[in-house]
Amino acid sequence: MSKTIRKNWPKIRIVTIKGETFYQVDARKTGTNAKREHFKVKKEAEKRASELAGELTTAGVEGFSLTYEKRSIVLEAERLLAPYGSNILEAVKYFIDSKKKVESLTTQQTIKTVAYAWYTDKAHNPLKKLRPKTCKDILQAYNRLDEAFGTKKITEPTKEDFEKYLKGLDVSQRRLFNLRSLFSQFFNWAIEKKYCMINPLEEIEICVDEKDVEIYQPETIVEMFKVLKKDEHVSLLPYYAILTFAGLRPTEGELLTWENIHLEEKQITVLGRTSKVKETRNVPIEENLLEMLKNWKGKKTGNVLAKKNQRPNIDAFKLAAGFNCEDGIKWIPDGLRHTYASYWLGKNSDRAKLAENMGTSLKMITKHYKKIVKQSDVQKFWEIR
């Protein structure tokens, strides 16, 4: 038996359950998962009914249809916000307000404007100086962004736009991978600086097949040094000798000074500010390289590779040595570094030490230098004088 004492929702009834009398608040309503609640005291039931009526007015029917999962999300969000003295409503309002501010800002900003700000910030930041090559890569990325999307607003280009652009480039897969990476870095920077909120390249994947590194045969190195001994190319000899027999990266060799070549200690110091990995390291000078550097008759101050006419001199040497000519020798990017690593490993069989010499990780050494070189070639290489 029951008796209704409140007819408006939620209804209140007097019910008897197992001989006991209760005031039942019936909050059941179509489209909700509300339930019936029982109270021993009439005032408590009336209070609960008033609360539910108020909640319905504020939250609507949807507020009473929250699933367990959604309620759990709400509770977790409240827990995370509690240390900051905030709640879900305040957090949502802050998010919407921030988004509106960003949208207001970006409506006036083009890709060209933001990309140039990115380049300027990265290339001229006194707190975080980048290597010249890295600055050059960022500048090239800026130029490509300007050419392809410069007049568009920062929020306009989509994932599909960048996919179409990248697919239309006639470059290697590795180059595509690098460009995608640089463009993605740009948008991450733009997000950090509040120019936009989405990185359209985040979900674009470019696969690059891993290939065995290419190296030069000892005979090719011998012929290369014959050309370097000629008067018109001899100024480049120390630079290429160090790349070949100490395994420095080309940019590290370009920035290396004679003051950091210690012949008595038989080591070369690569400073962190000139290294790709930003760490200073000492590279042992092998006997044949030591002999070459000791016998060098040119000046031993300043940069090992002269800055004046640097590119024309290198191009002239490569041409004279037959690199990249028709029926000539292929110039391998980082080929001299790979050659050093392969023949050094063939002589010493110590990957950890090689990683230290080259300023890279043991993982990278293990990954790239698995190819076996003939011991006869190892001997020929280290006997080159």
Short mmCIF file of the C-alpha atoms (twelve columns), coordinates in Angstrom:
data_MODEL
# 
_entry.id   MODEL 
# 
loop_
_atom_site.group_PDB 
_atom_site.id 
_atom_site.type_symbol 
_atom_site.label_atom_id 
_atom_site.label_alt_id 
_atom_site.label_comp_id 
_atom_site.label_asym_id 
_atom_site.label_seq_id 
_atom_site.Cartn_x 
_atom_site.Cartn_y 
_atom_site.Cartn_z 
_atom_site.pdbx_PDB_model_num 
ATOM 1   C CA . MET A 1   0.000   0.000  0.000   1 
ATOM 2   C CA . SER A 2   1.149   3.538  -0.731  1 
ATOM 3   C CA . LYS A 3   -0.176  7.059  -0.435  1 
ATOM 4   C CA . THR A 4   1.011   9.975  -2.604  1 
ATOM 5   C CA . ILE A 5   1.661   13.157 -0.613  1 
ATOM 6   C CA . ARG A 6   3.478   15.072 -3.417  1 
ATOM 7   C CA . LYS A 7   2.047   14.876 -6.933  1 
ATOM 8   C CA . ASN A 8   4.638   17.057 -8.784  1 
ATOM 9   C CA . TRP A 9   7.924   15.456 -9.941  1 
ATOM 10  C CA . PRO A 10  9.572   13.972 -8.059  1 
ATOM 11  C CA . LYS A 11  6.603   12.408 -6.322  1 
ATOM 12  C CA . ILE A 12  6.653   11.540 -2.620  1 
ATOM 13  C CA . ARG A 13  4.729   8.538  -1.393  1 
ATOM 14  C CA . ILE A 14  4.213   6.931  2.002   1 
ATOM 15  C CA . VAL A 15  5.023   3.246  1.541   1 
ATOM 16  C CA . THR A 16  5.277   0.228  3.813   1 
ATOM 17  C CA . ILE A 17  8.160   -2.170 3.258   1 
ATOM 18  C CA . LYS A 18  8.446   -5.285 5.445   1 
ATOM 19  C CA . GLY A 19  6.302   -3.679 8.088   1 
ATOM 20  C CA . GLU A 20  8.247   -0.385 8.149   1 
ATOM 21  C CA . THR A 21  6.933   2.956  6.917   1 
ATOM 22  C CA . PHE A 22  9.086   5.074  4.576   1 
ATOM 23  C CA . TYR A 23  8.759   8.272  2.624   1 
ATOM 24  C CA . GLN A 24  9.616   7.323  -0.938  1 
ATOM 25  C CA . VAL A 25  11.020  9.952  -3.332  1 
ATOM 26  C CA . ASP A 26  10.329  8.671  -6.847  1 
ATOM 27  C CA . ALA A 27  12.675  10.509 -9.300  1 
ATOM 28  C CA . ARG A 28  12.111  8.121  -12.192 1 
ATOM 29  C CA . LYS A 29  11.591  9.986  -15.463 1 
ATOM 30  C CA . THR A 30  11.649  9.007  -19.133 1 
ATOM 31  C CA . GLY A 31  15.114  9.478  -20.686 1 
ATOM 32  C CA . THR A 32  16.948  9.383  -17.351 1 
ATOM 33  C CA . ASN A 33  18.470  6.745  -15.111 1 
ATOM 34  C CA . ALA A 34  17.043  8.342  -11.936 1 
ATOM 35  C CA . LYS A 35  15.720  6.018  -9.210  1 
ATOM 36  C CA . ARG A 36  13.590  5.797  -6.073  1 
ATOM 37  C CA . GLU A 37  15.021  6.735  -2.683  1 
ATOM 38  C CA . HIS A 38  13.610  6.006  0.770   1 
ATOM 39  C CA . PHE A 39  13.724  8.139  3.928   1 
ATOM 40  C CA . LYS A 40  12.451  7.566  7.472   1 
ATOM 41  C CA . VAL A 41  11.851  11.277 8.082   1 
ATOM 42  C CA . LYS A 42  9.362   13.280 6.018   1 
ATOM 43  C CA . LYS A 43  11.451  16.509 6.039   1 
ATOM 44  C CA . GLU A 44  14.464  14.668 4.622   1 
ATOM 45  C CA . ALA A 45  12.323  13.295 1.801   1 
ATOM 46  C CA . GLU A 46  10.903  16.749 1.060   1 
ATOM 47  C CA . LYS A 47  14.404  18.244 1.063   1 
ATOM 48  C CA . ARG A 48  15.671  15.594 -1.374  1 
ATOM 49  C CA . ALA A 49  12.677  16.142 -3.654  1 
ATOM 50  C CA . SER A 50  13.348  19.899 -3.726  1 
ATOM 51  C CA . GLU A 51  17.029  19.247 -4.583  1 
ATOM 52  C CA . LEU A 52  16.104  16.958 -7.484  1 
ATOM 53  C CA . ALA A 53  13.558  19.443 -8.813  1 
ATOM 54  C CA . GLY A 54  16.218  22.156 -8.740  1 
ATOM 55  C CA . GLU A 55  18.739  19.914 -10.510 1 
ATOM 56  C CA . LEU A 56  16.229  19.151 -13.252 1 
ATOM 57  C CA . THR A 57  15.685  22.856 -13.815 1 
ATOM 58  C CA . THR A 58  19.439  23.518 -13.984 1 
ATOM 59  C CA . ALA A 59  20.758  20.458 -15.827 1 
ATOM 60  C CA . GLY A 60  17.706  19.302 -17.780 1 
ATOM 61  C CA . VAL A 61  16.819  15.686 -18.501 1 
ATOM 62  C CA . GLU A 62  20.369  15.084 -19.870 1 
ATOM 63  C CA . GLY A 63  21.808  15.699 -16.441 1 
ATOM 64  C CA . PHE A 64  19.890  12.711 -15.110 1 
ATOM 65  C CA . SER A 65  20.987  10.378 -17.900 1 
ATOM 66  C CA . LEU A 66  24.743  10.348 -17.188 1 
ATOM 67  C CA . THR A 67  26.239  6.885  -17.448 1 
ATOM 68  C CA . TYR A 68  28.558  5.468  -14.834 1 
ATOM 69  C CA . GLU A 69  31.541  6.126  -17.123 1 
ATOM 70  C CA . LYS A 70  30.611  9.774  -17.575 1 
ATOM 71  C CA . ARG A 71  30.085  10.269 -13.854 1 
ATOM 72  C CA . SER A 72  33.530  8.711  -13.270 1 
ATOM 73  C CA . ILE A 73  35.061  11.185 -15.752 1 
ATOM 74  C CA . VAL A 74  33.379  14.086 -13.975 1 
ATOM 75  C CA . LEU A 75  34.652  12.936 -10.583 1 
ATOM 76  C CA . GLU A 76  38.197  12.427 -11.913 1 
ATOM 77  C CA . ALA A 77  38.167  15.874 -13.524 1 
ATOM 78  C CA . GLU A 78  37.041  17.435 -10.246 1 
ATOM 79  C CA . ARG A 79  39.836  15.605 -8.423  1 
ATOM 80  C CA . LEU A 80  42.485  16.909 -10.855 1 
ATOM 81  C CA . LEU A 81  41.187  20.466 -10.624 1 
ATOM 82  C CA . ALA A 82  40.886  20.537 -6.827  1 
ATOM 83  C CA . PRO A 83  44.591  21.425 -6.123  1 
ATOM 84  C CA . TYR A 84  44.149  24.515 -8.318  1 
ATOM 85  C CA . GLY A 85  41.008  25.648 -6.501  1 
ATOM 86  C CA . SER A 86  38.955  25.255 -9.676  1 
ATOM 87  C CA . ASN A 87  36.053  23.160 -10.911 1 
ATOM 88  C CA . ILE A 88  34.872  21.688 -14.210 1 
ATOM 89  C CA . LEU A 89  32.683  24.638 -15.130 1 
ATOM 90  C CA . GLU A 90  35.490  27.156 -14.555 1 
ATOM 91  C CA . ALA A 91  37.935  24.979 -16.499 1 
ATOM 92  C CA . VAL A 92  35.581  24.698 -19.482 1 
ATOM 93  C CA . LYS A 93  34.958  28.437 -19.490 1 
ATOM 94  C CA . TYR A 94  38.733  29.065 -19.391 1 
ATOM 95  C CA . PHE A 95  39.268  26.661 -22.300 1 
ATOM 96  C CA . ILE A 96  36.581  28.311 -24.426 1 
ATOM 97  C CA . ASP A 97  37.899  31.780 -23.595 1 
ATOM 98  C CA . SER A 98  41.478  30.764 -24.519 1 
ATOM 99  C CA . LYS A 99  40.309  29.228 -27.782 1 
ATOM 100 C CA . LYS A 100 38.434  32.394 -28.685 1 
ATOM 101 C CA . LYS A 101 41.534  34.474 -27.989 1 
ATOM 102 C CA . VAL A 102 43.673  32.187 -30.136 1 
ATOM 103 C CA . GLU A 103 41.117  32.256 -32.949 1 
ATOM 104 C CA . SER A 104 40.961  36.028 -32.691 1 
ATOM 105 C CA . LEU A 105 44.761  36.259 -32.925 1 
ATOM 106 C CA . THR A 106 45.191  33.771 -35.765 1 
ATOM 107 C CA . THR A 107 42.574  35.346 -38.004 1 
ATOM 108 C CA . GLN A 108 45.177  38.032 -38.779 1 
ATOM 109 C CA . GLN A 109 48.275  35.775 -39.040 1 
ATOM 110 C CA . THR A 110 49.435  34.113 -42.259 1 
ATOM 111 C CA . ILE A 111 51.696  31.078 -42.589 1 
ATOM 112 C CA . LYS A 112 54.432  33.346 -43.945 1 
ATOM 113 C CA . THR A 113 54.283  35.685 -40.937 1 
ATOM 114 C CA . VAL A 114 54.265  32.915 -38.342 1 
ATOM 115 C CA . ALA A 115 56.889  30.813 -40.155 1 
ATOM 116 C CA . TYR A 116 59.250  33.782 -40.302 1 
ATOM 117 C CA . ALA A 117 58.720  34.364 -36.571 1 
ATOM 118 C CA . TRP A 118 59.581  30.676 -36.035 1 
ATOM 119 C CA . TYR A 119 62.769  30.933 -38.085 1 
ATOM 120 C CA . THR A 120 63.822  34.134 -36.298 1 
ATOM 121 C CA . ASP A 121 63.150  32.650 -32.856 1 
ATOM 122 C CA . LYS A 122 65.091  29.472 -33.614 1 
ATOM 123 C CA . ALA A 123 68.013  30.949 -35.566 1 
ATOM 124 C CA . HIS A 124 68.661  33.992 -33.373 1 
ATOM 125 C CA . ASN A 125 67.755  32.807 -29.892 1 
ATOM 126 C CA . PRO A 126 70.792  33.660 -27.685 1 
ATOM 127 C CA . LEU A 127 69.607  31.228 -25.008 1 
ATOM 128 C CA . LYS A 128 69.656  28.224 -27.332 1 
ATOM 129 C CA . LYS A 129 72.097  28.554 -30.195 1 
ATOM 130 C CA . LEU A 130 71.656  26.075 -33.019 1 
ATOM 131 C CA . ARG A 131 74.227  24.662 -35.400 1 
ATOM 132 C CA . PRO A 132 74.545  26.516 -38.736 1 
ATOM 133 C CA . LYS A 133 73.226  23.453 -40.592 1 
ATOM 134 C CA . THR A 134 70.125  23.322 -38.375 1 
ATOM 135 C CA . CYS A 135 69.483  27.037 -38.988 1 
ATOM 136 C CA . LYS A 136 69.892  26.415 -42.718 1 
ATOM 137 C CA . ASP A 137 67.362  23.548 -42.597 1 
ATOM 138 C CA . ILE A 138 64.845  25.748 -40.750 1 
ATOM 139 C CA . LEU A 139 65.347  28.540 -43.292 1 
ATOM 140 C CA . GLN A 140 64.711  26.112 -46.150 1 
ATOM 141 C CA . ALA A 141 61.571  24.865 -44.385 1 
ATOM 142 C CA . TYR A 142 60.400  28.480 -43.988 1 
ATOM 143 C CA . ASN A 143 60.949  29.130 -47.709 1 
ATOM 144 C CA . ARG A 144 58.958  26.019 -48.658 1 
ATOM 145 C CA . LEU A 145 56.111  26.933 -46.298 1 
ATOM 146 C CA . ASP A 146 56.051  30.450 -47.706 1 
ATOM 147 C CA . GLU A 147 56.047  29.199 -51.305 1 
ATOM 148 C CA . ALA A 148 53.306  26.619 -50.810 1 
ATOM 149 C CA . PHE A 149 51.060  28.142 -48.112 1 
ATOM 150 C CA . GLY A 150 52.413  31.647 -47.397 1 
ATOM 151 C CA . THR A 151 49.214  33.615 -47.958 1 
ATOM 152 C CA . LYS A 152 46.978  31.182 -46.074 1 
ATOM 153 C CA . LYS A 153 46.041  31.809 -42.461 1 
ATOM 154 C CA . ILE A 154 47.848  29.648 -39.917 1 
ATOM 155 C CA . THR A 155 44.663  27.686 -39.179 1 
ATOM 156 C CA . GLU A 156 43.722  27.006 -42.817 1 
ATOM 157 C CA . PRO A 157 46.028  24.210 -44.139 1 
ATOM 158 C CA . THR A 158 44.749  20.730 -43.311 1 
ATOM 159 C CA . LYS A 159 46.331  17.319 -43.060 1 
ATOM 160 C CA . GLU A 160 45.077  16.624 -46.588 1 
ATOM 161 C CA . ASP A 161 46.718  19.829 -47.890 1 
ATOM 162 C CA . PHE A 162 50.116  18.795 -46.551 1 
ATOM 163 C CA . GLU A 163 49.736  15.214 -47.751 1 
ATOM 164 C CA . LYS A 164 49.003  16.489 -51.268 1 
ATOM 165 C CA . TYR A 165 51.977  18.861 -51.116 1 
ATOM 166 C CA . LEU A 166 54.435  16.225 -49.912 1 
ATOM 167 C CA . LYS A 167 53.230  13.675 -52.463 1 
ATOM 168 C CA . GLY A 168 53.838  16.215 -55.227 1 
ATOM 169 C CA . LEU A 169 57.538  16.699 -54.394 1 
ATOM 170 C CA . ASP A 170 60.108  14.927 -56.545 1 
ATOM 171 C CA . VAL A 171 62.539  14.141 -53.723 1 
ATOM 172 C CA . SER A 172 63.761  11.062 -51.898 1 
ATOM 173 C CA . GLN A 173 61.735  9.368  -49.186 1 
ATOM 174 C CA . ARG A 174 64.312  10.473 -46.627 1 
ATOM 175 C CA . ARG A 175 63.937  14.093 -47.755 1 
ATOM 176 C CA . LEU A 176 60.151  13.806 -47.462 1 
ATOM 177 C CA . PHE A 177 60.574  12.433 -43.955 1 
ATOM 178 C CA . ASN A 178 62.860  15.332 -42.991 1 
ATOM 179 C CA . LEU A 179 60.513  17.964 -44.457 1 
ATOM 180 C CA . ARG A 180 57.524  16.482 -42.684 1 
ATOM 181 C CA . SER A 181 59.528  16.590 -39.453 1 
ATOM 182 C CA . LEU A 182 60.511  20.246 -39.931 1 
ATOM 183 C CA . PHE A 183 56.954  21.311 -40.811 1 
ATOM 184 C CA . SER A 184 55.668  19.458 -37.748 1 
ATOM 185 C CA . GLN A 185 58.245  21.234 -35.567 1 
ATOM 186 C CA . PHE A 186 56.971  24.548 -36.948 1 
ATOM 187 C CA . PHE A 187 53.355  23.812 -35.996 1 
ATOM 188 C CA . ASN A 188 54.345  22.544 -32.548 1 
ATOM 189 C CA . TRP A 189 56.160  25.847 -32.031 1 
ATOM 190 C CA . ALA A 190 53.099  27.741 -33.299 1 
ATOM 191 C CA . ILE A 191 50.903  25.860 -30.824 1 
ATOM 192 C CA . GLU A 192 53.300  26.688 -27.990 1 
ATOM 193 C CA . LYS A 193 53.192  30.374 -28.967 1 
ATOM 194 C CA . LYS A 194 49.348  30.318 -29.135 1 
ATOM 195 C CA . TYR A 195 49.148  30.961 -32.888 1 
ATOM 196 C CA . CYS A 196 47.090  27.812 -33.439 1 
ATOM 197 C CA . MET A 197 45.850  24.748 -31.589 1 
ATOM 198 C CA . ILE A 198 46.292  21.906 -34.095 1 
ATOM 199 C CA . ASN A 199 49.310  20.384 -35.835 1 
ATOM 200 C CA . PRO A 200 47.998  19.185 -39.238 1 
ATOM 201 C CA . LEU A 201 51.091  17.013 -39.774 1 
ATOM 202 C CA . GLU A 202 50.796  15.115 -36.510 1 
ATOM 203 C CA . GLU A 203 49.084  12.104 -38.080 1 
ATOM 204 C CA . ILE A 204 51.036  12.079 -41.362 1 
ATOM 205 C CA . GLU A 205 53.442  9.130  -41.449 1 
ATOM 206 C CA . ILE A 206 56.283  8.730  -43.917 1 
ATOM 207 C CA . CYS A 207 58.126  5.420  -43.910 1 
ATOM 208 C CA . VAL A 208 61.783  5.307  -44.846 1 
ATOM 209 C CA . ASP A 209 63.373  1.995  -45.704 1 
ATOM 210 C CA . GLU A 210 66.538  1.436  -43.708 1 
ATOM 211 C CA . LYS A 211 69.459  0.626  -45.993 1 
ATOM 212 C CA . ASP A 212 72.963  -0.562 -45.275 1 
ATOM 213 C CA . VAL A 213 75.350  2.376  -45.127 1 
ATOM 214 C CA . GLU A 214 77.515  2.890  -48.191 1 
ATOM 215 C CA . ILE A 215 81.276  3.165  -47.848 1 
ATOM 216 C CA . TYR A 216 84.284  3.792  -50.089 1 
ATOM 217 C CA . GLN A 217 86.840  1.154  -50.965 1 
ATOM 218 C CA . PRO A 218 90.436  1.850  -49.896 1 
ATOM 219 C CA . GLU A 219 91.442  2.310  -53.546 1 
ATOM 220 C CA . THR A 220 88.940  5.168  -53.895 1 
ATOM 221 C CA . ILE A 221 90.348  6.858  -50.806 1 
ATOM 222 C CA . VAL A 222 93.888  6.532  -52.189 1 
ATOM 223 C CA . GLU A 223 92.843  8.208  -55.449 1 
ATOM 224 C CA . MET A 224 91.012  10.915 -53.517 1 
ATOM 225 C CA . PHE A 225 94.163  11.833 -51.594 1 
ATOM 226 C CA . LYS A 226 96.220  11.898 -54.785 1 
ATOM 227 C CA . VAL A 227 93.947  14.716 -55.962 1 
ATOM 228 C CA . LEU A 228 94.108  16.427 -52.566 1 
ATOM 229 C CA . LYS A 229 97.915  16.538 -52.767 1 
ATOM 230 C CA . LYS A 230 97.765  18.762 -55.839 1 
ATOM 231 C CA . ASP A 231 98.508  22.430 -55.251 1 
ATOM 232 C CA . GLU A 232 95.027  23.656 -56.227 1 
ATOM 233 C CA . HIS A 233 93.323  21.333 -53.722 1 
ATOM 234 C CA . VAL A 234 95.904  20.786 -51.011 1 
ATOM 235 C CA . SER A 235 94.281  23.321 -48.642 1 
ATOM 236 C CA . LEU A 236 91.420  20.815 -48.212 1 
ATOM 237 C CA . LEU A 237 93.669  17.891 -47.285 1 
ATOM 238 C CA . PRO A 238 93.567  18.230 -43.447 1 
ATOM 239 C CA . TYR A 239 89.779  18.607 -43.515 1 
ATOM 240 C CA . TYR A 240 89.174  15.480 -45.601 1 
ATOM 241 C CA . ALA A 241 91.863  13.538 -43.729 1 
ATOM 242 C CA . ILE A 242 90.035  14.218 -40.448 1 
ATOM 243 C CA . LEU A 243 86.623  13.265 -41.907 1 
ATOM 244 C CA . THR A 244 88.104  10.070 -43.352 1 
ATOM 245 C CA . PHE A 245 90.289  8.836  -40.508 1 
ATOM 246 C CA . ALA A 246 88.559  10.360 -37.446 1 
ATOM 247 C CA . GLY A 247 84.920  10.076 -38.556 1 
ATOM 248 C CA . LEU A 248 83.800  13.626 -37.763 1 
ATOM 249 C CA . ARG A 249 80.547  14.850 -39.243 1 
ATOM 250 C CA . PRO A 250 81.109  17.318 -42.138 1 
ATOM 251 C CA . THR A 251 79.714  20.223 -40.089 1 
ATOM 252 C CA . GLU A 252 81.955  19.275 -37.150 1 
ATOM 253 C CA . GLY A 253 84.939  19.309 -39.503 1 
ATOM 254 C CA . GLU A 254 83.928  22.698 -40.886 1 
ATOM 255 C CA . LEU A 255 83.836  24.202 -37.378 1 
ATOM 256 C CA . LEU A 256 86.947  22.433 -36.060 1 
ATOM 257 C CA . THR A 257 89.946  24.651 -35.234 1 
ATOM 258 C CA . TRP A 258 93.615  23.682 -35.073 1 
ATOM 259 C CA . GLU A 259 93.620  24.649 -31.403 1 
ATOM 260 C CA . ASN A 260 91.427  21.617 -30.721 1 
ATOM 261 C CA . ILE A 261 93.753  19.188 -32.494 1 
ATOM 262 C CA . HIS A 262 96.206  17.865 -29.897 1 
ATOM 263 C CA . LEU A 263 98.941  15.992 -31.740 1 
ATOM 264 C CA . GLU A 264 101.001 15.220 -28.646 1 
ATOM 265 C CA . GLU A 265 97.993  13.661 -26.879 1 
ATOM 266 C CA . LYS A 266 96.831  12.062 -30.165 1 
ATOM 267 C CA . GLN A 267 93.280  13.311 -29.871 1 
ATOM 268 C CA . ILE A 268 90.857  15.769 -31.428 1 
ATOM 269 C CA . THR A 269 88.405  17.639 -29.206 1 
ATOM 270 C CA . VAL A 270 84.975  18.188 -30.762 1 
ATOM 271 C CA . LEU A 271 83.277  20.926 -28.737 1 
ATOM 272 C CA . GLY A 272 79.647  20.549 -27.733 1 
ATOM 273 C CA . ARG A 273 78.664  23.808 -29.459 1 
ATOM 274 C CA . THR A 274 79.921  22.454 -32.803 1 
ATOM 275 C CA . SER A 275 78.439  18.969 -32.395 1 
ATOM 276 C CA . LYS A 276 75.051  17.703 -33.519 1 
ATOM 277 C CA . VAL A 277 74.457  16.105 -30.103 1 
ATOM 278 C CA . LYS A 278 75.656  19.179 -28.150 1 
ATOM 279 C CA . GLU A 279 78.230  17.144 -26.204 1 
ATOM 280 C CA . THR A 280 81.996  17.605 -26.132 1 
ATOM 281 C CA . ARG A 281 83.999  14.492 -26.958 1 
ATOM 282 C CA . ASN A 282 87.594  13.472 -27.647 1 
ATOM 283 C CA . VAL A 283 88.364  11.444 -30.769 1 
ATOM 284 C CA . PRO A 284 91.596  9.410  -30.930 1 
ATOM 285 C CA . ILE A 285 93.974  10.301 -33.749 1 
ATOM 286 C CA . GLU A 286 94.993  7.140  -35.599 1 
ATOM 287 C CA . GLU A 287 98.625  6.694  -36.669 1 
ATOM 288 C CA . ASN A 288 98.123  7.427  -40.364 1 
ATOM 289 C CA . LEU A 289 96.107  10.584 -39.576 1 
ATOM 290 C CA . LEU A 290 98.746  11.648 -37.050 1 
ATOM 291 C CA . GLU A 291 101.421 11.371 -39.725 1 
ATOM 292 C CA . MET A 292 99.368  13.426 -42.187 1 
ATOM 293 C CA . LEU A 293 98.673  16.207 -39.676 1 
ATOM 294 C CA . LYS A 294 102.284 16.349 -38.437 1 
ATOM 295 C CA . ASN A 295 103.557 16.611 -41.998 1 
ATOM 296 C CA . TRP A 296 101.071 19.321 -42.943 1 
ATOM 297 C CA . LYS A 297 103.096 22.357 -44.065 1 
ATOM 298 C CA . GLY A 298 100.241 24.860 -44.117 1 
ATOM 299 C CA . LYS A 299 99.134  27.073 -41.244 1 
ATOM 300 C CA . LYS A 300 97.906  25.416 -38.089 1 
ATOM 301 C CA . THR A 301 95.762  28.195 -36.647 1 
ATOM 302 C CA . GLY A 302 92.102  29.036 -37.006 1 
ATOM 303 C CA . ASN A 303 89.662  26.747 -38.784 1 
ATOM 304 C CA . VAL A 304 90.974  23.562 -40.365 1 
ATOM 305 C CA . LEU A 305 88.697  24.284 -43.331 1 
ATOM 306 C CA . ALA A 306 89.155  27.851 -44.530 1 
ATOM 307 C CA . LYS A 307 85.908  29.789 -44.715 1 
ATOM 308 C CA . LYS A 308 86.942  31.816 -47.774 1 
ATOM 309 C CA . ASN A 309 85.682  30.258 -51.024 1 
ATOM 310 C CA . GLN A 310 84.786  27.144 -49.059 1 
ATOM 311 C CA . ARG A 311 81.986  25.851 -51.288 1 
ATOM 312 C CA . PRO A 312 83.684  26.600 -54.653 1 
ATOM 313 C CA . ASN A 313 86.876  24.885 -53.456 1 
ATOM 314 C CA . ILE A 314 84.992  21.765 -52.327 1 
ATOM 315 C CA . ASP A 315 83.015  21.591 -55.578 1 
ATOM 316 C CA . ALA A 316 86.209  21.951 -57.639 1 
ATOM 317 C CA . PHE A 317 87.886  19.139 -55.674 1 
ATOM 318 C CA . LYS A 318 84.945  16.761 -56.113 1 
ATOM 319 C CA . LEU A 319 84.901  17.457 -59.839 1 
ATOM 320 C CA . ALA A 320 88.649  16.870 -60.152 1 
ATOM 321 C CA . ALA A 321 88.370  13.605 -58.180 1 
ATOM 322 C CA . GLY A 322 85.630  12.343 -60.491 1 
ATOM 323 C CA . PHE A 323 82.767  12.463 -58.002 1 
ATOM 324 C CA . ASN A 324 79.257  12.705 -59.439 1 
ATOM 325 C CA . CYS A 325 80.582  12.932 -62.992 1 
ATOM 326 C CA . GLU A 326 79.211  10.827 -65.815 1 
ATOM 327 C CA . ASP A 327 80.696  7.345  -65.331 1 
ATOM 328 C CA . GLY A 328 82.422  8.747  -62.250 1 
ATOM 329 C CA . ILE A 329 82.301  7.980  -58.524 1 
ATOM 330 C CA . LYS A 330 79.156  8.537  -56.519 1 
ATOM 331 C CA . TRP A 331 79.551  11.077 -53.734 1 
ATOM 332 C CA . ILE A 332 77.995  9.459  -50.662 1 
ATOM 333 C CA . PRO A 333 76.493  11.814 -48.047 1 
ATOM 334 C CA . ASP A 334 78.414  11.091 -44.814 1 
ATOM 335 C CA . GLY A 335 80.290  8.445  -46.814 1 
ATOM 336 C CA . LEU A 336 83.671  9.255  -45.290 1 
ATOM 337 C CA . ARG A 337 82.196  8.994  -41.781 1 
ATOM 338 C CA . HIS A 338 80.610  5.636  -42.655 1 
ATOM 339 C CA . THR A 339 83.907  4.467  -44.165 1 
ATOM 340 C CA . TYR A 340 85.806  5.371  -40.997 1 
ATOM 341 C CA . ALA A 341 83.252  3.583  -38.794 1 
ATOM 342 C CA . SER A 342 83.252  0.404  -40.880 1 
ATOM 343 C CA . TYR A 343 87.036  0.058  -41.049 1 
ATOM 344 C CA . TRP A 344 87.552  1.147  -37.435 1 
ATOM 345 C CA . LEU A 345 85.093  -1.521 -36.318 1 
ATOM 346 C CA . GLY A 346 86.862  -4.038 -38.550 1 
ATOM 347 C CA . LYS A 347 90.099  -3.273 -36.742 1 
ATOM 348 C CA . ASN A 348 88.889  -2.890 -33.148 1 
ATOM 349 C CA . SER A 349 85.533  -4.754 -32.794 1 
ATOM 350 C CA . ASP A 350 84.381  -2.367 -30.050 1 
ATOM 351 C CA . ARG A 351 81.018  -0.800 -30.883 1 
ATOM 352 C CA . ALA A 352 80.729  1.062  -27.577 1 
ATOM 353 C CA . LYS A 353 84.080  2.800  -28.076 1 
ATOM 354 C CA . LEU A 354 83.190  3.581  -31.699 1 
ATOM 355 C CA . ALA A 355 79.931  5.203  -30.528 1 
ATOM 356 C CA . GLU A 356 81.950  7.368  -28.133 1 
ATOM 357 C CA . ASN A 357 84.418  8.339  -30.878 1 
ATOM 358 C CA . MET A 358 81.636  9.314  -33.272 1 
ATOM 359 C CA . GLY A 359 79.392  11.119 -30.780 1 
ATOM 360 C CA . THR A 360 76.407  8.862  -31.285 1 
ATOM 361 C CA . SER A 361 74.593  6.071  -29.459 1 
ATOM 362 C CA . LEU A 362 75.515  2.402  -29.263 1 
ATOM 363 C CA . LYS A 363 72.044  1.676  -30.654 1 
ATOM 364 C CA . MET A 364 72.819  3.664  -33.820 1 
ATOM 365 C CA . ILE A 365 76.200  1.965  -34.247 1 
ATOM 366 C CA . THR A 366 74.644  -1.485 -33.856 1 
ATOM 367 C CA . LYS A 367 71.842  -0.582 -36.246 1 
ATOM 368 C CA . HIS A 368 73.950  0.802  -39.087 1 
ATOM 369 C CA . TYR A 369 77.286  -0.987 -38.987 1 
ATOM 370 C CA . LYS A 370 76.518  -4.661 -39.367 1 
ATOM 371 C CA . LYS A 371 78.090  -5.143 -42.769 1 
ATOM 372 C CA . ILE A 372 81.320  -7.136 -42.643 1 
ATOM 373 C CA . VAL A 373 84.354  -5.613 -44.382 1 
ATOM 374 C CA . LYS A 374 87.262  -7.709 -45.588 1 
ATOM 375 C CA . GLN A 375 90.266  -7.724 -43.284 1 
ATOM 376 C CA . SER A 376 92.503  -7.112 -46.291 1 
ATOM 377 C CA . ASP A 377 90.569  -3.865 -46.961 1 
ATOM 378 C CA . VAL A 378 90.790  -2.923 -43.275 1 
ATOM 379 C CA . GLN A 379 94.570  -3.215 -43.451 1 
ATOM 380 C CA . LYS A 380 94.772  -1.263 -46.722 1 
ATOM 381 C CA . PHE A 381 92.614  1.543  -45.309 1 
ATOM 382 C CA . TRP A 382 94.688  2.110  -42.171 1 
ATOM 383 C CA . GLU A 383 97.930  1.934  -44.142 1 
ATOM 384 C CA . ILE A 384 96.940  4.875  -46.345 1 
ATOM 385 C CA . ARG A 385 99.519  7.642  -45.912 1 
# 
